[in-house]
Amino acid sequence: MSKTAETEGALETRGIEQVPDHERTARTRELFPTWVGANISVLLLTMGASLVVAYRLNIWQALVVAVTAPVVSYGLVGLIGIAGKRGGAPGMALSRAVFGQRGNLLPGALIWVARWGWETINAVTGAYAMLTILDLALGIKANSVLDMVMLLVFVVATFAISGLGINAVQKCNKYATYFFGVFSVLVLVYLAVHTDWSKVTDRSAGSTSAVITGVGMIAAGGVSWIPSAPDFTRYLPRTASSKAIVGTAVGGAGIVVLPMVLMGAVMAVSTPDLASASDPVSFLGEILPTWIAVPYLLIALIGMLLINSMSMYSAGFTAQTLGFKVPRHWAVSVNAVISLAFGGVLMLVATSFLGSFIAFLSLLAVAFSAWVGVFGADMLRRTEYDGRAMTDTTRTSAYWYRGGFSPAAVAAWAIGLVAGLMFTTSDWFTGPLAKNNVIGEYGLGWVATIVVSGLLYLALPKPAVVTPQAADKAGEPEKAEQSEESEPLAV
C-alpha cells in the first residue's frame, strides 16, 4: 500500500490532511477487492428477493436490474473516486473546496446522519446473521436479550476493524473475497440443481416502472459509497489511470451484485412471505441445507463486518470535517454508539425489516445524490486541490469564499435536495410531486436530485478555482493582514 502503512503498522493515524506525493504508492488494482468487499452482504439476497416479492418482476427483469444497477451506481463511485487521486484527501475534505469551509458543514452533516442509518441496517443484518447461525448450528433460539448481545458483538467488531484503518480493511477484504466467491459458487450449484425452474421462468413480467424503480433500489447501496470513493483512492499517485479507477469500481461491485441479486430472486420463489418477515436472513435456513447455509452466513457475516468497517472508516473523516477535534479512530466510535442504539430500536420494534429497508434506501439515495450532483459538476472544472486550504478553517483559507460559504454550491445542493424529495415515494415519506409523472412513478427522485443540483451549480456564478500555486502567490499577504481577525470554524 503506502509508505504510511509500512512505517506505522496496522494502525492508520492519518486524518483528513492531504497525503504527500511521495507516500502515494498504491495501485489501482488494489481497489478491486475493496469494492468486492463493499458488497459482500446478504442484504443483496434480500434486495434480489424483493424484486420478485415487492416489485413483482420476473427473473429476466431481475437480470436487467442486476446488470444495470452496479454499472450506474459504481460508475459514479469510480468517477468521483478520480477526485481522490487529484487531491490526495478524503471526499468530505475535498468537498470543502466546493462548498466552502462552513458551507461544507451542511451536506457533511446530512451525509454523516445518513451513514448512521446505513450502518444501523448493516449492523442489524449482521446480528440477524449471527442469530441464524446459532439457530442452525446449535439450535439456540433468538430472544430479546440475545438479539442485543449479538448486535453489541457485531458493532464492537466493526469498530475494532475500522479503527485500525485502511490497511486492515483492505487486507480483510482481499481474503473475504476469495472465501465468499467459493461459497457463492456452492450456493449457485445447489440452487441450479434443486430449484423448480418452471416456477422461476414462468412468472409474468412486471411493469417497466417497477424495473426502473428496482434499479434505483439496488443502486442506492452503491450511491451511498460515492462520497467515500476518494477516501480509498487518495493513496493513488496523480498519474493513476482514471479509466482503471472506474473499471475496478464497476467490476468489483458487479461481480458480487449480479449473482447475489439473481440468487435472491430465485430464492424468493419459494419464500413468498419474505415481504412480511421480521428479519432479512432467516429465510436462508429454509432454502439451503445447514452444511451450506452456516459457512455461507459466516463468510457473509465477515463481509458485513467489512462493509460497516469501511462505512465507519469514512464516517470518521466526515466527523473530522464537521469540526470534531479527535483522531479518526475515535471519531469512528460516535457512529458505533449510534449504530448500537438505533439497531436496538429496529430489532425490538420493527415488524417488517424489508419494508423499513426499502423506505430507507429511497431516502438514502436522495440524501447522497444532492452532494454528488454538485461535487461531480465541480470536477469538470477543478483538476487539483489545495491541501493547505482544505485544512485551514479560518478566514485566511483560499476556500473561505463568502463568509465560509460558496453560494453557488450551497444553493444548488439545497434546491436539488428539495427537488429530489418532492419526487420521492416511500413508506415513510411521499413528496407532493411523486404522483402522476414519470419521475415519481419510475422512482427517479435520486436521479432528479443529481441532475437539478449539477445543472444549477454549473449555471450559477462560482468563485474562481484556486490552485495551490496561486494560493502560495496570492494568499500570504492576505493572511498577514487578517491574522488578527481570523476565527476558528464553528461546529
C-alpha positions, 0 to 999 in steps of 0.5 A, a space after each residue: 500500500 503506502 509508505 504510511 502503512 509500512 512505517 506505522 503498522 496496522 494502525 492508520 493515524 492519518 486524518 483528513 490532511 492531504 497525503 504527500 506525493 511521495 507516500 502515494 504508492 498504491 495501485 489501482 488494482 488494489 481497489 478491486 477487492 475493496 469494492 468486492 468487499 463493499 458488497 459482500 452482504 446478504 442484504 443483496 439476497 434480500 434486495 434480489 428477493 424483493 424484486 420478485 416479492 415487492 416489485 413483482 418482476 420476473 427473473 429476466 427483469 431481475 437480470 436487467 436490474 442486476 446488470 444495470 444497477 452496479 454499472 450506474 451506481 459504481 460508475 459514479 463511485 469510480 468517477 468521483 473516486 478520480 477526485 481522490 487521486 487529484 487531491 490526495 484527501 478524503 471526499 468530505 475534505 475535498 468537498 470543502 473546496 466546493 462548498 466552502 469551509 462552513 458551507 461544507 458543514 451542511 451536506 457533511 452533516 446530512 451525509 454523516 446522519 445518513 451513514 448512521 442509518 446505513 450502518 444501523 441496517 448493516 449492523 442489524 443484518 449482521 446480528 440477524 446473521 449471527 442469530 441464524 447461525 446459532 439457530 442452525 448450528 446449535 439450535 439456540 433460539 433468538 430472544 430479546 436479550 440475545 438479539 442485543 448481545 449479538 448486535 453489541 458483538 457485531 458493532 464492537 467488531 466493526 469498530 475494532 476493524 475500522 479503527 485500525 484503518 485502511 490497511 486492515 480493511 483492505 487486507 480483510 477484504 482481499 481474503 473475504 473475497 476469495 472465501 465468499 466467491 467459493 461459497 457463492 459458487 456452492 450456493 449457485 450449484 445447489 440452487 441450479 440443481 434443486 430449484 423448480 425452474 418452471 416456477 422461476 421462468 414462468 412468472 409474468 413480467 412486471 411493469 417497466 416502472 417497477 424495473 426502473 424503480 428496482 434499479 434505483 433500489 439496488 443502486 442506492 447501496 452503491 450511491 451511498 459509497 460515492 462520497 467515500 470513493 476518494 477516501 480509498 483512492 487518495 493513496 493513488 499517485 496523480 498519474 493513476 489511470 482514471 479509466 482503471 479507477 472506474 473499471 475496478 469500481 464497476 467490476 468489483 461491485 458487479 461481480 458480487 451484485 449480479 449473482 447475489 441479486 439473481 440468487 435472491 430472486 430465485 430464492 424468493 420463489 419459494 419464500 413468498 412471505 419474505 415481504 412480511 418477515 421480521 428479519 432479512 436472513 432467516 429465510 436462508 435456513 429454509 432454502 439451503 441445507 445447514 452444511 451450506 447455509 452456516 459457512 455461507 452466513 459466516 463468510 457473509 457475516 465477515 463481509 458485513 463486518 467489512 462493509 460497516 468497517 469501511 462505512 465507519 472508516 469514512 464516517 470518521 473523516 466526515 466527523 473530522 470535517 464537521 469540526 470534531 477535534 479527535 483522531 479518526 479512530 475515535 471519531 469512528 466510535 460516535 457512529 458505533 454508539 449510534 449504530 448500537 442504539 438505533 439497531 436496538 430500536 429496529 430489532 425490538 420494534 420493527 415488524 417488517 425489516 424489508 419494508 423499513 429497508 426499502 423506505 430507507 434506501 429511497 431516502 438514502 439515495 436522495 440524501 447522497 445524490 444532492 452532494 454528488 450532483 454538485 461535487 461531480 459538476 465541480 470536477 469538470 472544472 477543478 483538476 487539483 486541490 489545495 491541501 493547505 486550504 482544505 485544512 485551514 478553517 479560518 478566514 485566511 483559507 483560499 476556500 473561505 469564499 463568502 463568509 465560509 460559504 460558496 453560494 453557488 454550491 450551497 444553493 444548488 445542493 439545497 434546491 436539488 435536495 428539495 427537488 429530489 424529495 418532492 419526487 420521492 415515494 416511500 413508506 415513510 415519506 411521499 413528496 407532493 410531486 411523486 404522483 402522476 409523472 414519470 419521475 415519481 412513478 419510475 422512482 427517479 427522485 435520486 436521479 432528479 436530485 443529481 441532475 437539478 443540483 449539477 445543472 444549477 451549480 454549473 449555471 450559477 456564478 462560482 468563485 474562481 478555482 484556486 490552485 495551490 500555486 496561486 494560493 502560495 502567490 496570492 494568499 500570504 499577504 492576505 493572511 498577514 493582514 487578517 491574522 488578527 481577525 481570523 476565527 476558528 470554524 464553528 461546529 
